[in-house]
């Protein structure tokens, strides 16, 4: 017997993406502290982009009557951020993880919500590539952004 996964509603998928945005914003604090110059500027711009997307999602979900997931006071980082290299590694991971949530939203959404999910996926895939380049990581790109390797 084949079991099928429960379908995610558009509101649930967008709520999960919102939770990913909260976590990304939190992560950019420790990332930015360990960077300087152009990399720090890029981290600030990335954080601002996640904040804009978060704000838009909060407004969208609340005006549609959907549940807005709460932000948490803190989030567990996957590893300690002790230097520039670990900060860049986390920046790549943040963008990849957030892209994964938006990739999942593609399957659950239609119309303008799907366009929104695709825009976010593309934005974060490009940003992850830029962070890989800054970190000197190869390959610079991944075959399917937002999909586990």
Phi, psi and omega in degrees: 000132179263126177264139179255142177291146177295141179285141178268135177283160176304317181296320178295317180295318178290326175296320177295321177296322178297317178299323177294323178295318177303312182296321179297316179300315179300316184294329182291344174298300178296331178295308184299327180297328184266002181247164177216169176059223183298326180294320178294320177299317178298322178295319177296318179295320179296315178300317179298321178296318178294323178295318178297316181293321176301311182299318179296319180292318178301314179297313182299312182292319182290323180286338178272356180085006179281162177287130176263114180296145181283152171278152179256159180293332181202164180225146177282125176277149185289343178197161180293143177257102187245346183200182181301316183299315180290328177295317179293321178299318178292322179301317177298313182297320179301312181294321179293317180294318179294319176301322180298321178293321178288327176298317178297326180293335179302319183289336185259354187240166176220170173057226184292331176294321178292319176300318179298316179296318179294318178301316180294315179303313180295317180302313184285329175295317178294317180296320177298321177297317178297319178294321177300317179298315179299322181280348183077026181271138174235149354290158181287330183241164175241150184299320183229090181305139179083002179247134180301143180274000000 
